[in-house]
Amino acid sequence: MTHPSDLIRGSKGKELADKRIIYCVTGSIASVEAVRVIRELIRHGADVIPFMTRGALKVISPEALHFASGHEPIFKFTGKTEHINYVKESHGLIIAPATANIIGKIANGIADDVVSTAALVALGCNIKILLVPVMDLSMFQSPTVQENLRRLEKLGVKILSPRIEEGKAKIPDREDIVKEAIRTFGPGDLRGKRILILSGATAEPIDDVRIITNLSSGKMGYWIAKRAYLRGANVDMVYGLGKVDPSLYANVHHVETVDEMLSKAMELLQTKNYDVVIS
């Protein structure tokens, strides 16, 4: 019988096709967002297997994650050693939300549940991990949590910064998690490449009121930046008066006139080594 998750697989793209991702959920109220994130990963082609801590079981039902992913969640150790075998066969782990508790366990080599053990196996097998810290802001800013995050970064764990709002370190929008997942676990054929893009309309003043401009929307530059970023490139963009926001995918340098665009482009070219320049 076809599972509902199979009906949406690859509907938005194939960037994660043939990629098996372990999606780890911990005991944060933000765990309720896991269903949406998992479904979005599947829409980009991923095969997602949920892992849950004991705390997560108190927040969200395993049946919800079974529906979202098409796989029964792993939340206890069994004789099948799924916490080891599934990880070894995967292309990466996402831990979202990651509580201060799970961050501390992974950073200090503690493995007392399926999620912390899965992370330990991933680190031992050089499997990539994307971790999303979510907690009260006071906890996130504590020296111990920050030290643990720095330790994980040194181990090669990719940390996706939370959204700071209302005194909380909240889970980012699912689009942000998915784009970082694609960049981390996707083809990566542009990883290590540096790209400079000049895009958007410019405006030349006639006087204090009037200008001469053009109808460029900046959308072409936006889409080039997005695809390059998702494939692993580091993107700088000198951006005029465009109609879209490319800041999710590029370091944006805003300009208005042709001279400003040329000046900023020359400045960047003199200070950085680019593999490609697109104008």
C-alpha positions in Angstrom: 0.0 0.0 0.0 1.3 3.4 -0.9 2.1 5.6 2.1 0.9 9.2 2.0 4.6 10.4 2.2 5.3 8.7 -1.1 2.7 10.9 -2.8 4.6 14.1 -2.1 8.2 12.8 -2.6 10.1 15.0 -4.9 7.2 17.3 -5.6 9.4 20.4 -5.1 12.7 19.1 -6.3 15.2 16.3 -6.4 18.1 17.8 -4.4 17.8 15.2 -1.7 16.8 12.3 -3.9 18.3 9.0 -2.8 19.4 10.6 0.5 18.4 8.9 3.7 18.2 11.4 6.6 17.8 10.6 10.3 15.5 13.3 11.8 16.0 13.5 15.5 13.4 15.1 17.8 14.0 16.0 21.4 11.8 17.1 24.3 11.0 20.7 23.3 7.6 22.2 22.5 9.1 23.0 19.1 9.0 19.3 18.4 5.5 19.9 17.1 7.1 21.5 14.0 8.8 18.2 13.1 5.9 17.0 11.0 6.1 20.0 8.7 9.9 19.9 8.4 9.9 16.2 7.6 7.3 16.6 5.0 9.2 19.4 3.4 12.4 17.3 3.3 10.4 14.6 1.5 9.1 17.1 -1.0 12.7 17.6 -2.0 13.2 13.9 -2.4 14.6 12.7 1.0 13.9 9.4 2.7 13.4 10.5 6.4 13.6 8.2 9.4 12.5 9.8 12.8 14.3 9.2 16.0 12.8 10.4 19.3 14.1 11.0 22.8 11.9 10.1 25.8 11.2 13.7 26.3 9.9 14.1 22.7 7.4 11.3 23.4 5.7 13.6 25.9 5.3 16.4 23.4 4.4 14.7 20.1 2.9 11.3 19.2 5.1 8.8 17.4 2.1 8.2 15.1 2.4 11.8 13.9 6.0 11.3 12.8 5.1 7.9 11.3 2.5 9.7 9.2 4.9 12.4 8.3 7.8 10.2 7.2 6.4 6.8 6.3 8.7 5.1 8.9 7.9 4.1 12.4 9.9 6.3 14.7 12.9 4.8 16.7 12.6 5.8 20.3 14.1 2.8 22.3 17.0 0.4 22.0 16.1 -3.0 20.5 17.9 -6.1 19.4 17.8 -4.8 15.8 20.3 -2.0 16.8 18.4 0.5 14.6 20.2 3.3 16.5 23.5 2.1 14.9 22.5 0.4 11.6 20.1 3.2 10.4 22.7 5.8 11.1 25.5 4.0 9.3 23.3 3.6 6.3 22.3 7.3 6.3 23.6 10.4 4.6 23.2 12.6 7.7 21.4 13.6 10.9 19.2 16.5 11.6 18.6 17.3 15.3 15.7 19.8 15.4 14.9 21.0 17.9 18.0 20.3 19.9 17.6 21.0 23.6 20.4 22.1 26.0 20.3 18.6 27.4 20.9 16.8 24.1 23.6 19.4 23.1 25.4 18.7 26.4 25.2 15.0 25.9 26.6 14.9 22.4 29.3 17.4 23.2 30.5 15.3 26.1 30.2 11.9 24.5 27.2 10.7 26.6 25.0 8.2 24.8 22.0 7.2 27.0 19.1 7.4 24.4 18.7 6.7 20.7 19.3 10.3 19.7 22.5 10.9 21.6 23.7 7.4 20.6 22.9 8.1 16.9 24.9 11.4 17.1 27.8 9.5 18.6 27.7 6.9 15.8 27.5 9.7 13.2 30.5 11.5 14.6 32.4 8.2 14.6 31.5 7.4 11.0 32.1 11.0 9.7 28.4 11.4 8.9 27.3 15.0 8.7 25.1 16.4 11.4 22.9 19.5 11.2 21.9 20.7 14.7 19.3 23.4 15.5 19.4 24.7 19.1 16.1 25.6 20.6 15.5 26.7 24.2 14.9 29.7 26.4 17.2 32.6 25.6 18.8 32.6 29.0 19.8 28.9 28.5 21.0 29.5 25.0 23.3 32.4 26.2 24.7 30.4 29.2 28.5 29.9 29.0 28.1 26.1 29.2 25.7 25.8 26.3 27.8 28.2 24.2 31.0 26.1 25.0 29.2 22.9 24.1 28.1 24.4 20.8 31.7 25.5 20.0 32.9 22.1 20.9 30.4 20.5 18.4 31.4 23.0 15.7 35.0 21.9 16.2 33.8 18.3 15.7 32.3 19.3 12.3 28.7 19.7 13.4 26.8 22.3 11.4 24.9 24.6 13.8 21.9 26.4 12.4 21.3 29.5 14.5 17.8 29.8 16.2 15.4 32.6 15.7 15.7 35.0 18.6 12.3 36.3 19.5 10.2 37.1 22.6 13.1 36.1 24.9 13.4 32.6 23.3 15.8 30.9 21.0 13.1 29.6 18.7 13.2 27.0 15.9 13.8 28.7 12.5 11.3 28.6 9.8 11.1 25.2 8.1 12.3 26.7 4.8 15.5 27.7 6.6 16.0 24.2 8.0 15.4 22.6 4.6 17.7 24.9 2.7 20.5 24.2 5.1 19.7 20.4 4.9 20.0 20.6 1.1 23.3 22.6 1.3 24.7 20.1 3.9 23.4 16.8 2.6 22.7 17.6 -1.1 25.0 17.2 -4.1 27.5 19.8 -2.9 29.2 20.0 -6.3 30.0 23.7 -5.8 31.2 23.3 -2.2 34.3 25.5 -1.6 33.6 27.7 -4.7 33.2 31.4 -4.2 30.8 33.3 -6.6 30.2 37.0 -7.1 26.9 38.1 -8.6 25.9 41.6 -9.7 22.2 41.9 -9.9 19.2 44.3 -9.7 18.4 47.7 -11.1 20.5 50.8 -10.7 19.3 54.4 -10.5 21.1 57.5 -11.8 19.9 60.8 -10.3 18.9 63.6 -12.7 18.3 66.0 -9.8 17.1 65.8 -6.2 13.8 64.3 -7.3 14.1 62.5 -10.6 16.1 59.4 -11.6 16.9 57.3 -14.6 16.5 53.6 -13.8 15.5 50.3 -15.5 13.0 47.5 -14.9 15.4 44.8 -13.7 13.8 42.9 -10.8 16.9 41.1 -9.6 15.1 37.7 -9.9 17.7 36.1 -12.2 20.5 37.0 -9.7 18.3 35.7 -6.9 17.7 32.3 -8.5 21.4 31.9 -9.5 22.4 32.7 -5.9 19.9 30.3 -4.5 20.9 27.4 -6.7 24.6 28.1 -6.1 24.1 28.3 -2.3 22.1 25.1 -2.2 24.9 23.3 -4.1 27.5 24.5 -1.5 28.9 27.7 -2.9 29.8 30.8 -0.9 27.9 33.6 -2.6 28.5 37.4 -2.5 26.0 39.7 -4.3 26.2 43.3 -5.2 22.6 44.1 -5.3 20.7 47.2 -6.7 17.0 48.0 -6.5 15.7 44.5 -6.8 12.2 43.2 -6.0 13.3 40.0 -4.1 15.4 39.4 -1.0 18.5 37.3 -1.8 19.9 37.5 1.8 19.0 33.9 2.6 21.5 32.7 0.0 24.1 35.4 -0.3 26.1 38.0 1.5 24.3 41.0 0.1 26.0 44.4 -0.5 23.3 47.0 -1.4 24.0 49.7 -3.9 21.9 52.2 -5.9 24.0 53.7 -8.8 26.2 52.1 -11.5 29.3 53.7 -10.0 28.4 52.2 -6.6 27.9 48.8 -8.1 31.2 48.9 -10.0 33.1 50.3 -7.0 31.8 47.6 -4.6 32.5 44.9 -7.2 36.1 46.0 -7.6 36.5 46.2 -3.9 35.3 42.6 -3.4 37.5 41.4 -6.4 40.5 42.9 -4.8 39.9 41.3 -1.4 38.6 37.9 -2.3 39.4 35.2 -4.7 36.3 34.3 -6.8 35.9 31.3 -9.0 33.0 32.8 -11.0 31.8 36.4 -11.5 28.3 36.8 -12.9 26.8 40.1 -14.1 
